Amino acid sequence: MSDARAIVDALKQVLRSAGMTYRELGEQLELSEASIKRLFSTGRFTLQRLDQVCDALGIGVADLIEIAAREKEPITELTEEQERQLLAHPKLLLLTYLIVNNWQPNEITATFAIERNEMMQLLYRLNRLRIIEVQPGDRIRKLTARNFSWRKSGPVQRFFHQKVQTEFFSSRFDKPGEHMRFAGGMLSRHSVLALHRRINALAREFDDLCQSDAALPMSQKYGVSTVLAVRPWEFSGFTKLRRDASSRKTFELG
């Protein structure tokens, strides 16, 4: 997103927060509603006009720039509504997944049944959702951060649990490139939390490997998923054999 566009978007955000309409802003600036709409549409504010608009909204230009800078920070997770929009349109979800994983438009159209015109329409929808920015020459800029993740218990994660997880685990994990280890034991609270830290470190290493391999040609890469999980848990068949099922300890953080 260009700096000018970010400032205009920040102005729109402040305008909405103030509950002020374009017509009301125009009355304060002695401009028609159509003129105000044109200003916001084109983004062609002179410094004097920008100062006047900020004054009408009760905000300083420096404060507006700070808001715009915050809006430009990489996205670490989407909103509930953004995730719902993706799930409602599977190709949007696919494109988001591919772009987050550094696929280029020509690689997408060569691999998936999406023609270029349709792909550009989808990309512009992602642009409106503020997930990517479509730049001149149809170049794509991700607005997601390196540590981007789906919302915890959000729409996409619920979809993962309902659909993707079952498909992922319907494997014996004995084919080339597959690997699975399951281990169970008795651990202290301290050791459980230590495992949490190591899982987080391994997830960061997975991300680092994805970044280091990003420049490799697609012909040298594979779609890979990993699930890293630990939980205090006992197989229900074992719990039924306890003398007192309620005697099973509940994990406590503190």
C-alpha positions in Angstrom: 0.0 0.0 0.0 1.4 3.4 -1.0 1.9 6.0 1.7 -0.7 8.3 0.1 -3.3 5.5 0.0 -2.5 4.5 3.6 -3.2 8.1 4.7 -6.5 8.3 2.8 -7.5 4.9 4.4 -6.6 6.3 7.8 -8.8 9.4 7.1 -11.7 7.1 6.2 -11.2 5.2 9.5 -11.2 8.4 11.5 -14.2 9.7 9.7 -16.2 6.5 10.5 -15.0 6.6 14.1 -16.3 10.2 14.4 -19.6 9.1 12.9 -19.3 11.9 10.3 -20.7 11.6 6.8 -19.1 13.0 3.6 -21.9 15.5 3.4 -21.3 16.7 7.0 -17.5 17.0 6.3 -18.3 18.9 3.1 -20.5 21.4 5.0 -17.6 22.1 7.4 -15.2 22.7 4.5 -17.7 24.5 2.4 -17.5 21.8 -0.3 -20.1 19.7 -2.0 -20.6 16.0 -1.0 -19.5 15.1 -4.5 -16.3 17.0 -4.1 -15.5 15.3 -0.8 -16.2 11.9 -2.4 -13.9 12.7 -5.3 -11.1 13.8 -2.9 -11.3 10.5 -1.0 -11.6 8.5 -4.2 -8.6 10.1 -6.0 -6.5 10.8 -2.8 -5.4 14.1 -4.3 -5.2 16.1 -1.1 -3.1 19.2 -1.0 -1.3 19.7 2.3 -3.6 22.6 3.0 -6.7 20.6 2.3 -5.4 17.7 4.4 -4.8 20.0 7.3 -8.4 21.4 6.9 -9.9 17.9 6.9 -7.8 16.8 10.0 -9.0 20.0 11.8 -12.6 19.2 11.0 -12.1 15.7 12.4 -10.4 17.0 15.5 -7.1 15.3 14.8 -3.6 16.5 14.0 -1.8 15.5 10.8 1.0 13.9 12.8 -1.7 11.7 14.6 -3.1 10.8 11.2 0.3 9.7 9.9 0.8 7.6 13.1 -2.6 5.8 12.4 -1.6 5.2 8.8 1.7 3.7 9.9 0.0 1.3 12.3 -2.4 0.3 9.5 0.7 -0.6 7.3 2.1 -3.0 9.8 2.1 -6.6 8.5 -0.9 -8.6 9.4 -0.3 -11.4 11.9 -3.9 -12.7 11.7 -7.1 -11.9 9.8 -10.4 -10.7 11.3 -13.3 -13.1 11.7 -15.1 -11.5 8.7 -12.0 -11.8 6.5 -11.7 -15.6 7.3 -15.5 -16.1 6.7 -15.1 -14.4 3.3 -12.3 -16.8 2.4 -14.2 -19.9 3.5 -17.3 -18.7 1.5 -15.1 -18.8 -1.7 -12.7 -21.8 -1.8 -10.6 -20.2 -4.6 -10.0 -17.1 -2.4 -8.8 -19.4 0.4 -6.6 -21.3 -2.1 -5.1 -18.1 -3.4 -4.5 -16.7 0.1 -2.7 -20.0 1.1 -0.6 -19.9 -2.1 0.4 -16.3 -1.9 1.3 -16.5 1.8 3.5 -19.4 0.7 5.2 -17.2 -1.9 3.6 -18.6 -5.1 3.7 -16.2 -8.1 0.6 -15.6 -10.3 2.1 -17.4 -13.3 2.8 -20.5 -11.1 -0.7 -20.4 -9.9 -2.3 -20.4 -13.3 0.1 -23.0 -14.6 -0.7 -25.4 -11.7 -4.4 -24.8 -10.9 -7.6 -24.6 -13.0 -7.7 -20.8 -12.7 -7.5 -18.7 -15.8 -5.6 -15.4 -15.7 -8.7 -13.2 -15.9 -10.4 -15.1 -13.1 -7.2 -15.0 -11.0 -6.9 -11.2 -11.4 -10.5 -10.8 -10.3 -9.8 -13.0 -7.2 -6.6 -11.0 -6.5 -8.5 -7.7 -6.6 -11.0 -9.2 -4.1 -8.1 -10.1 -1.8 -6.8 -6.5 -2.3 -10.2 -5.2 -1.1 -10.0 -7.5 1.9 -6.6 -6.0 2.7 -4.8 -9.3 2.6 -2.6 -8.4 -0.4 -1.9 -5.3 -2.4 -2.1 -5.5 -6.2 0.6 -3.1 -7.5 1.3 -1.7 -11.0 2.2 -4.4 -13.5 -0.1 -6.8 -11.6 2.7 -7.4 -9.1 1.5 -8.8 -5.7 2.7 -7.6 -2.3 1.8 -9.7 0.7 0.4 -7.7 3.6 0.8 -10.7 5.9 3.7 -11.0 8.4 6.2 -13.8 8.5 4.5 -15.1 11.7 1.0 -15.0 10.1 -1.4 -17.6 11.5 -5.1 -18.3 11.4 -7.2 -17.0 14.2 -7.3 -19.3 17.2 -10.7 -21.0 17.2 -11.6 -18.8 14.2 -13.5 -19.9 11.1 -10.5 -21.3 9.2 -9.2 -23.2 12.2 -12.7 -24.7 12.8 -12.7 -25.7 9.1 -9.3 -27.3 9.6 -10.6 -29.4 12.6 -13.8 -30.4 10.7 -12.3 -31.2 7.3 -8.6 -30.9 6.8 -7.4 -32.6 10.0 -9.2 -35.8 9.2 -7.8 -36.0 5.7 -4.3 -35.2 6.9 -4.3 -38.0 9.5 -5.9 -40.6 7.1 -2.4 -41.9 6.4 0.0 -44.5 7.8 2.8 -42.0 7.4 5.0 -44.6 5.8 5.4 -43.1 2.3 8.6 -41.2 1.2 8.7 -37.8 2.9 6.2 -38.8 5.6 7.1 -39.1 9.3 5.2 -39.4 12.5 6.1 -40.0 16.1 3.6 -40.5 18.9 4.8 -40.7 22.5 3.0 -40.8 25.8 4.3 -40.6 29.3 4.0 -39.0 32.7 5.4 -35.5 32.8 5.5 -32.7 35.4 4.0 -29.3 34.8 7.5 -27.9 34.3 8.3 -30.4 31.6 4.9 -29.9 29.8 5.7 -26.2 29.5 9.2 -26.9 28.4 7.7 -29.0 25.5 5.5 -26.0 24.6 8.6 -23.8 24.2 10.3 -26.4 22.1 7.2 -26.8 19.8 7.1 -23.1 19.3 10.9 -23.1 18.5 10.3 -26.0 16.0 7.4 -24.0 14.4 9.8 -21.0 13.9 12.4 -23.3 12.4 9.7 -24.6 9.9 8.9 -21.0 9.0 12.6 -20.3 8.6 13.0 -23.2 6.2 10.0 -22.1 4.2 11.6 -18.6 3.9 15.0 -20.0 2.9 13.5 -22.2 0.2 11.2 -19.5 -1.1 13.7 -18.6 -3.9 13.9 -22.1 -5.2 12.0 -23.0 -8.4 8.6 -24.6 -7.8 9.8 -27.8 -9.4 12.2 -28.4 -6.5 9.5 -27.9 -3.7 6.7 -29.9 -2.2 3.6 -28.9 -0.4 4.3 -29.9 3.2 2.2 -29.6 6.3 3.2 -30.4 9.9 1.1 -30.7 13.1 2.9 -30.0 16.3 0.8 -30.7 19.4 1.0 -31.8 23.0 -1.8 -32.1 25.6 -2.3 -33.6 29.0 -4.5 -36.5 27.9 -5.5 -40.0 28.6 -7.1 -42.5 26.2 -10.8 -42.9 27.2 -10.4 -46.7 27.1 -7.9 -46.4 29.9 -9.9 -43.8 31.9 -12.9 -46.3 32.0 -10.7 -48.8 33.8 -9.8 -46.4 36.6 -11.4 -47.2 40.0 -12.5 -43.6 40.1 -12.6 -41.7 36.8 -12.6 -38.4 38.6 -9.2 -39.2 40.2 -7.5 -38.2 36.9 -5.6 -35.0 37.5 -6.5 -31.8 35.7 -3.5 -29.8 34.3 -3.1 -26.4 36.0 -1.0 -23.5 34.7 -0.2 -22.0 38.0 
